[in-house]
Amino acid sequence: MTFVWPGFEPEGYSSSASLLAAVGTELEALRGARICNAYTAWDIDAEQWCPSAPVVLELEQAQLEVGFKKSSFMTLTINAVNLNRSEAEGVRGLENEPELRYEWRTDRKELAAYDGAFIVGIDLIEQVVPNVALRGMSIHTDRGKLAVVNTGAESDIAVAFNPRNFSDDGCRRIIAI
């Protein structure tokens, strides 16, 4: 099942050029921002983290949301996800799918080290072989690098943080800020 949240239907970007043309100025404004919390969606029914949900970084002045659509499109929005769970009660997925129930949580151990960290730069990870696709981004902080990447198969989404087994062979890194 694909993650669905009410009112959140982000644009998907297939290349670094298209993403930077759309939100490059907003990204630049995040240089020096402090990460206050990192939210990920918990699937209440399956009792597990939702692998297709975006990560939401709550910053002092904004909220950065990084996710994926299919295997080749990255989503990057600012202040687009309303984290209020009460507004999501009874959300339905695609036709014939059961009701989807999620809640946003901040207790993901892979992200705990970045609470309070300052963003010093962001690189986009763009696959160029065999086809151009945005695979993720590296958020450079004063506490180290936080890579948010799609490790899913051809048609799946699996958002991972600093994955050990992720190969960026056939990829290039584009400096966003």
Secondary structure, DSSP 8 states (H G I E B T S, - for coil): ----BTTB----BSSHHHHHHHHHHHHHTTTT-BEEEEEEEEETTTTEE-TTS-EEEEESS-EEEEEEETTTEEEEEES-----GGGGTT-B-STT--B--EEEES--GGGGGGTT-BEEEEEEEEE-SSS-EEEEEEEEETTEEEEEEE---TT---EEES-TT---TTEEEEE--
